[in-house]
Every structure is written in C-alpha cells, then in structure tokens.
C-alpha cells in the first residue's frame, strides 16, 4: 500500500546545541512559512516508521520530517532544494505488508 509523506501544519525545530534561544522552543508554523527540502534517504531505500527521512529549512530553522510508516521509499514528489509547505505530499512509501 502506498502511503503519502505529508507535511504537517507545524513541527518543532531540530535541536541545535549552538542555538539555545526561546525561538527554538516554539513549533515552526508550516501553514504560513514555506520550507526547502533536503532528502536524507534515497528512492528504493527501506525506512522505518518514525525515522527522519528528510529535513526542511523553514523560518531559519531546521525541521525533521519522519516516515509515517515502515517500507520502501518509492517516490519523491518534491526533489531536493524545492519548496514545500503544510499539506504538501513530499513523496510516497510502499508500506510493509503485515
């Protein structure tokens, strides 16, 4: 079964030890801010549910997008360095049969 990797409305910024300000304790609102994607996994690679599969830069912060299910990353709908926002489908996972 194909499962979409959908950008949520908001995400917490990735912790960064050198940047310890109040802004890092608030979620990034992806409904109003756009981001740029950077994939960490390749098409054809097996991913586990909850694994960080790509990162996005939004509002000068890095957010991590995780796999919604275990399976094979079968398609990237948004390629590296392209813009995304809340509700966009970044790609698809062919889910493991259980």
PyMOL commands that set and color helices and strands:
alter all, ss='L'
color gray80, all
select helices_A, chain A and resi 22-25
alter helices_A, ss='H'
color red, helices_A
select strands_A, chain A and resi 2-6+10-12+27-29+35-39+46-47+52-58+61-66+71-76+83-84+89-95
alter strands_A, ss='S'
color yellow, strands_A
deselect
rebuild
show_as cartoon
